[in-house]
Amino acid sequence: MQNNTLSLTDFKVDYKPSVLTLQHADELAANIKLYAEKYRGLVITEGTLKEAKASRSDLRKLSKALNDKRIEIKREYNKPYDAFKSVIDGMISDISAVETAINDGIKEQERLDAEQRKEQVLDDITEIAQSRGIDPKDIEFNDKWLNKSISKLERTRQIGDAADYIVKQRADLAAAKKAVTKYAEATGLDAGGWVAQIDQGASQLDVMARIDAYVERQKREAEQAKKRAEAQAAIDALHQKKVGDKVVDTNTGEVVKQPEVKHYGFEVVGTFDEAKSVADFMTKQGIEFISMEGK
């Protein structure tokens, strides 16, 4: 295809400015001014009404004649320009048609290039995700990775950073859940509900603080219940006396049932600290126990 370079120097326009001259323009303008001054501020009376109307008619005729001549001259004056414009518009239309076709071709090629770049980015994401043992869908797609300005090396580095961040997040989450599980179980609590809070976005420290608060609240409630029971027992004891091996209510004469005390055996499997936590818990609850350690 022949390559013809077009520029503004490849064509010229033969243009000669036209001169429009109104003959006797100065004389006509002077007469109009005199005529206008004559009737400026004129008071119309019954006697001057006819003359005023005639003057007005003459002025209107002159104004119309001047305007008609202007329109006629302009029409003739514009004819060469209109012909010139028609030729230029035709050329521009031809250029626009070619430009549109080229532009459509460029857009289509750019679209194909963009699709190819996206496929390459998706391949990079898949490869990097598999190397980290994660699902490629877990890596959030960044539209900046489609830019031509970014190199493949930089793009793969950014994708790798995104994948590593996901791996670290999951490792941190697993570690937090493990720590919370051990912390909850060490206090005798079921860990399920506390671990679920980690999944819901709470931090490890926050959950542990909540466990501490819960345990402390349970402890206070247990102590309060114990004090109430002791107080009630003291009140009840005022109306009880021991008869033989039984306790009798002096108000009703009924035998007061005593809680049956038995021996229960169980073995704690865990670390020393975990076993100590169990022992401390039973001590706080007033439960008697015998350590078999060393026996």
Secondary structure, DSSP 8 states (H G I E B T S, - for coil): -------GGG------------TTHHHHHHHHHHHHHHHTT----TTTHHHHHHHHHHHHHHHHHHHHHHHHHHHHHHHHHHHHHHHHHHHHHHHHHHHHHHHHHHHHHHHHHHHHHHHHHHHHHHHHHHHHTS-GGGS---GGGG-TTS-HHHHHHHHHHHHHHHHHHHHHHHHHHHHHHHHHHHTT--SHHHHHHHHTT--HHHHHHHHHHHHHHHHHHHHHHHHHHHHHHHHHHTTEEEETTEEEETTT--B--------------S-HHHHHHHHHHHHHTT------TT-
